Amino acid sequence: MRAALIYVFLLAIKTFSRVFYRFDISWTGDLPKDPWANLRLLLILNHTSLYEPLFTGWVPNRFLKNVARNGLIPIADKTFNRPMVGRFFRIIANNVISISRLRDISWDRFIDRIQPDSLVIMLPEGRMKRKNGFDANGNPMTIRGGVADLLEAIPGGRMLIAYSGGLHHVQIPTQRIPRLFKTLQMRVESLDISHYKKMLWHSRESNSLKQAVVADLEKRLSLNCPPGY
């Protein structure tokens, strides 16, 4: 019953998004015959707004069904505990886990929730880019190493890396009312998880898989992120 309700909720978001927004989405890299099959991990890079669920206007319904049944999403406790926004994100996937921004037991509990059929959705930067290009504390946006833990916990399947063009033209953090009738930009890359991990192990310049993952994702972001807003 919960999965069915979540699916209806996601369909409602998708319908709203398709009515009020346009999409400029393209694939990059080698595209498999079916990039939505055997999907285990979705990474969304260039995190600029809590309105990123609007990108559901582009995805197929079977992806939404997968999220409703198997989706596992970590949400910052600051967002999770907000009265309205927190309620919204608690029903955006089958398993939504509150985590702190520290490397503590909340992160370990999240990793432990990963199952063989889980579809993990994560924003590896861990915080939002403000209009000045930095995070809320004035620090540069970087990829955090926790994504390496996910790759170690997920043995195989495929992952999508979604490079957002940014949503500051729709909603800037702390701005209440979003702007309608804007174009949402994204580039999407499909990778085989096992192959990706082997590639990093062979090409890494250090003994740390975490450093190799961070460096690779930051390079891909700089190459593939659309000009955006």
Summary of the structure (lengths in Angstrom):
residues: 229
radius of gyration: 16.8
end to end distance: 38.8
largest distance: 48.8
contacts: 694
relative contact order: 0.20
helix: 39%
strand: 21%
